[in-house]
Amino acid sequence: MADDLLKLSDCWGQVQGDATDIAPLISFEQALESSVLRRTISREECLRSILSNLNHQQLIPLLFMLPRRWRLEQAALPRSLRNLGSLLEHGLVSPLLLAALADDLQHLIPPGDKDSTRRGNALERWCKRSIVLVDGDSLSLPSDLDDLQACSCPNSRSESPGALARAGKAISAELEWSNNGLLFQQAQDARLRNRVLAQVLNVLGSNSLPPASRIAAPFRFEGVDRGSALITHLMARGWQCRARFRASIASFGLGASIRNGDGDGDRWAQIPLAVAYRTGLHDSRGEEHQALLPHCSLELELKPDLGEPFLLQYYQGTEGLNGWAALNDLHRPWQNDRTNGTVAYPGPVLTGETLTTALDLCDLMGAVHNSAAMRNGLTLGGYGALGFCIDSTAILEVALRHKTHFFPLTLGGRWRQLLDDQLNQLLESGLEASPETVERYRQSLETTPQDLFVNRSSKEEAKRRLLACQPPHSPFCLVRSLNGECRTSP
């Protein structure tokens, strides 16, 4: 049973990097059972409380995370999600189901609210020359490093809860939809600068758009008009610039914690969340491998001589665009620690010319994907339809290295054709991109694997990718089982 494999391993906590002193762990199912018992309510009542906000599109991943026997009958779900609920009630996600969801995602997700409409479509978000601060004010993008380094949060105000935390109601006095008691990996001002620089890279990428698609005159930062030129400029100034392809356990931004102990509100146990799925790959006994869905991206680290590094990531995201975002995670030692093995970094580090080539490809992909999402009116900026984060990362890696380490890949032929058609339209309209960059991307669209039906000739390569994007170290028994570190019975 997959729920058994989602249990937490006794091996976790034996090394200092696991940080169980600051982040003691409890399984999702145990936390749910504990909450229900303490409130003396039925599982059905508890689940209705959890899912009362599932019409909020960013809470849909919670359906995939619930332990199997905690999944509701479809009648208890919002009407728009009942068919999806019936698919998941007794089974797990598979690459084929992910592809079907991506194909139909535009119909499954309720129409965007006024706030999402106000933020604009994918292309508008990518080109936007400001960011929104915690208090709702806008901060215009700086034009040089001095102004960037001077960015700070007004009055050091605390950040508001994320959309998931705002939408999800606590189901009891104990369990809450946030990771209480944890700290961010960087200070608040550093996180703001990460956000600003990520949008600077997005807007520099938008300079490549045909003149008719630009919202304003080309944007320049430090006197350059391309992300790759900025990296070259920073390296010339002595900055350490590198990027790595990364994969961690996906939780779609959703966190949860439960009060640890009696009457002590400052002590919290953390609930690791994950999505188990069927891989379509069989082991030597003929049983199907199960794994946890990864979150994948290109991680970019830009480190000046003095001060904290800038941490960014590129991917196709639920934020509604294809592009750069700040790597502003809470420090979740079980999921996203950059040093303790809970993040996989397959392949060599990207530096120098290889890194600038990667930036040029990110610019091109941002132009193509965001234009395609805008032109076709796709929900969430084309998330799923134009690839999940796994697909965009794999396309980028194949374009650079002619191979990839990521699994499962679900980008369908229809959407690959749409992206290729969009590329051709942009080129005809005056898109600025080198022939080498265009050819790399076009070849990657054609050759990046697809894991919907793995046959005998491709299964070993698919299994290699499956194992390559699993974290080397994890509290989940399922990950440890796949890595051969400890064995559990299905």
N, C-alpha and C positions, 0 to 999 in steps of 0.2 A: 504494500500500500504506500502511495506517495506520501501520505500524511506521516507515516512512520519514518520515512527518510527525511522529512523536514524537521524531525526532532533535533535537539541540540546535542552535540557530542560531549562526552565526559573528558575528551582530550583538550577541549578549549579551556583556557585559563592557566595552562601550565607554563607559559612563557610570559615575560613582562610586557611584551608588546600587545598582549590580549587586553590589557588594562581592565581586568574585571573588578579592580578596586573602585574605579570610577564608573564603570558600565557593566554591572552584573546583568546577566541575561536570563530571560524567561521565554519559553516558547509561546507562540501566538495562541495555540490551542489551550495551553495551560492558563494563560492570562484570561482567555474568554471564559473558561470553566470557573476560574476563581471569581471573576466578576459576577457571573450568573449566580454562583452559590452564595456570594455575599449579599446579593440583592434578593435572593430567593424568588427569582422569576424564571420563566421557562426560556428555553433556548430560542423559541420562535419569537417571543417578545423581545429578547435581547437583540436578535438579528434585525427585527424591524426597526429598532432604535439605531443600530449601526447603519442600516441602508436607507434611512429616511431621506438622505440627501444625495442618493445615487443619480438623480437627474443632473447633478453637477458633473460635467463631463470628465473632470480630472479625478473623480472618485471611482470611475468605472474600473480601473485596475484592481480595486479592492475585491471585486468579484473573483479575480484570478488568484488572489492571495488567501482567501478564506480556506481554512482546512476543509477537507471534502465533506465531512458530516456536519459542517456548519453552513453549508450552502443552502439557501432558501429554495423552496419550490417556486416555480416561475410566477405563480399568482401573487406572491408577496413582493415582486419586483415592480418598479415603474413599468408602465405598459410598453414604453419604447425599448425596454431591455429584456422583455420576457423571453423572446426567442434566444437571445444570447445566454440567459440564465439556464434555459433548458439544455443547452449544449454543454454547459459547464457543471451541471448539478451532479453528474455521476462520473465525469471523466476529467481529463487534463487537457490543457492546451497542447497542440502539436504544430509543427511548421506549416502543415496544410491548413489548419484552422486559422493560424496567424495570417496566412496569405488571403484566406477568405474574408477574415475580418478587415484586413487592409483594403480589400476590394469593395467592401460594403460599409466601411467606416463612415463614409459621408452620409449614409442613410441611418445608421444606428445612433449616432450622436445627436442629441437635441440641438436645435438651432442656437447659434451663439447669442449670448446676452448683450445688453447695451454696452457693457464694459469692454467685451472683446471686440465689438464693432468699432468702438471708439479708438482702440489700440491699432486698428488698421489691418490690412491683409499682409501676407508674408513679405511681399516686395516692399511695402511701406515700412514695415518693422525693420527690415534689413537696411533700408536707406535712412532711417530716422537719425537726425543729427542732435539728439538729446536723449537723456534717460530720465525716468521718473524717480524721484526720491521718496523716502518713507512718508513724508508729510504731504505727498501729492504734487509738490513743486517739480518743475523740470530743470535739469542742469544741462546747459549746452555743452557740446563736446569741445574740449580744449584743442588748441592748434599746435602745442608743443609740449615737451616733456616737463618743463618747469611748471606749467599750468596743471598738467596731469598730476605731478607729485604734490601739488598744493591742494588737490581735492580733498575735502573732509566732510563728514556728516554734520549737518547743523545741530549744534547743542548736544552732540553725541547721543541722539535719541535712539532708543532700541528699535530694531526692525519689527514690523508687524508680522503676525503669523502668516505662513504661506497659504495659498488657496486651499490646499487640502485640509490644513488645520482649521481654517475658517469655515469650510463647508461641512466638515465632519463634526458631529456632536459627540461629546463624551458619553459613553454608554453607562458609566457609573461614576461614583466619586473616586474610584481608583484608577480606571483606565482612561487615558487621554490620547488623542491623535496628534502627538508631538513627542519628540525625544527630550523630555524634561531632564535637567541636570547635566546636559552635555554642553560643551563649548565649541565655538567655531574654530577652524584651524588657523584663522588669521584674525587680526583686530578689525574693528568695524571700518575704519578709514581705508585699510588695505583692501577690504572686500569691495568698497565703493570704487576704488581705483581699478580693481579687476573688471568691474562692470563697465566702467568708462572705456578702458582700453579694448575690451571685447567689442564694444559698439564702434570704436574708432576703426578696428580692423574690418568690421562689417561695412562701414561706410566707405573705407578705402577700396574694398572689393566692389562696391556699387559704382565706382568710377569707370569700371569696364563696360557698363551697360551702354547700349546704343544711345546716342544723344536724345532721341525722342522718349526714351524711358527714364531719363534722369529727372529727379525732382528739383535739382538746382545745379549750379556750376560745380565742377569737380572739387572734391574736398581734399585738403592737403594737411598733413600732420608732419611736423619737423621738416617741412619743405618737400615731402615725397607724396606720391599719389597712389601707391600700391603697398599692400601688406608685405610682399617680399622685399621691396625696397626699404621698408622700415626695419625689417630684420637685419638687412645688410648694414643699415645706418647704425643700429644699436650694437652690432658686433664690432663695428669700427670704433665705437666709443668704449669698448672694453666690456660690454655686457656679455654674460653667459646665456646663450640662447639655445634651447634644445626642445625637442618634442618627442613624445612616445605614444604609440598606440596603446590604449588601455581597455581593460574589461573588468567590471566589478559586478556584484550581485544587484540586479535592478529592483528598486522599490518604488519607482515612479514618483519620487519626492515625498512619499507618505512615510511618516514615522509614528511610532506608538510607544508608550511607556505606562507602567503601572506602579502604584505606590508600593514600596518595599518595606514591610514592617508595619507595626500597629501605631497609628497616631503620629508618625514622624513624616510630615509633609515634605521634608527636604530630601528624602531618600527615595530614589526611583530605580526600578529594574527596567532595563530596555528590552523591547520586543523586536527581534530581527524579523523583517518581513521579506518575503521572496515569492516568486512565481515558479512553481514546478511545472515542467512540461515533458511530454513524450517526444523523444528525439527522432523516432523512425529508424534508429540504428540498433542492431541486435548485438548482444555479447556472445561469448563462445558457447553459452548454454541455450542460446536461441531466445533469451529474454530481452525485451526492449530496454535500452538505456533510458533513464530519466535524468534530467538535469535541472538547473535553475537558470532562468532567463538572465542574460547579462545586459548591463548597460555599457555601451561601447562609445568611444570617442577618440579624438586625437588630443592628447594633453600637451599644452604648450607652457613652458616655463621660461620666463624672461627675468634674468637676475642682474640688477645693477650692482655696482661696487658697494654701495651703501643702501641700507633699507631692505624691506621685505621683497621677495620675488613677486612678479605678477603671474598668477595662475589662471589659465584660460582653457577652454575645451571647444572643439568643433564637432558638430553632429547635427543630424536632422532631429529636432526635438518637439516635445509637446508644447513648448513655448510659442509655437506658431510660425517658425521659420527654420530655414537651413542656414546655419552660420555659427558664429562664435558666441560663447556665453562665458560668464565668470565661473570658475571652479570654486564656488563658495560653499562647500559642504560643511555641515556640522561634523565634528570629529566622531564618526561612528567606527570604533576600532574593529568591529566585526565585519565591516562592509567596505570602507573606503579609505583605510589608512594607507598612505603612499609608501610606507616602509616595512610594514609587518607581514606582507604577503597576502593581504585580503584584496589587493588589486593585482591583476595579472598584467604584465607588460611584455607581450610577445614581440619578438623581433628586436633589431638593434635600435639604438637611439638615433634620431634624425638631427643632424647638425649641418652647418655650412650650406653648400649648394643644394643638397637633398632637402634641407628644411625650406629654403626659398622656393624650390619647385613645389613642395607641398602647399605653401601659401598661395602660389599661383593657381593650383588646382582647387583649393578651397574657394578662391574668388570666383572661378568659373562655375563650380558647382552651386555656389550661392546664387549666381545670376540665373542659371538654368532652372534650378529647383524652385526658387521663389517666384520667378516669372511664370513658370508652369502652374504653380499653385494659384497665383493671382488670376491668370488668364482663364483657368478652368473653375474658379470659385471653390477651391478645395477647403474643407474644414481643417482646422489646426495646421494650416500652412502646408497641407499635403502629407502630414504625418501618417505613416502606414502606407498610404497609396503610393507615395514617391519614395517609400522605404522607411523603415524604422531606424533608430540610431545605429543598430548593428549593420544595416545595409549601407548607410552612407559612409560609415567607417571602413567597411570592406571595399567599397568602390574606390575610396581614396587610397587604400593600401594597395589594391591591385594596380591602380594607375601609377603608383610609385615603384612597386616591387614585382609586379606581374604575378603575385600570389597573395593569399590572405590567410589570417589565422582565426577568422571569426565564423561563428555558427550560432543559431540557424539563420540562413539568408533566404528571404522570402519575396524579394522584389520581382513582381510578375512581368511577363513579356509585354502585356498591354501598356504598363506604366513605363517600361524601358523604351518602348517605341515613342510614347508621348514625350519623354525627356529628350530623346534623339531629335524628334521633330522640333521641340522648343529650341534646342541648340542650333539647328539649321536656320530657324527663323531669326534668332538673335544674330547669327553670323551675317545673314543677308541684310540685317538692319544696321550693322556696324559695330557689333560686339568687339571689344578690344581684348584679344587673347592670342598668345603665340601659337603658331601651327603645332608645335610640339605639345603644348598643354592641351589643345583641342584633341589631338590624336590620342594622347594618353587617356583622356576621359572617354572618348568614343570607344576605344578598344576595351576599356574597363566595363562599360555598359554591356558590351557583347560577351565578355569572358568571365565576369564575376559569377561564381557558382550560384546555383539555386538549389535549396535543400528540401523541396517539396516531395520529390520522388528520388530517393537515393538507390542506385542500382549497384550491381556487383562490382563494376569497374570503378565506381566513385566512392564506395563505402569507406575504404581505408583512409582516403584523403578527407572525407567528411569527419570521420572519427578523430583524425589528427587535429582538425580545426576545433572540434568540440572540446577536446582536452586542453588545447592551447589557450582557450579563452576562459577556462575555469581558474579561480583564484588558487594559488598554491597552498593557502592556509585559510581555514574557514571553520566556524562553529557548526555548520550544517553537516550532518552525517552524510547526506546525499553527495555533497562535494567531496568529502573525504573518501567516500566509497569510490567515486569516479577516479579520484587521484590515486587510489590504491593505498591510502594511508591507514585506513581501517575498514573492515568489512561489516556490513549490516545485511540482514536478510530482507529481501523485498517483502 
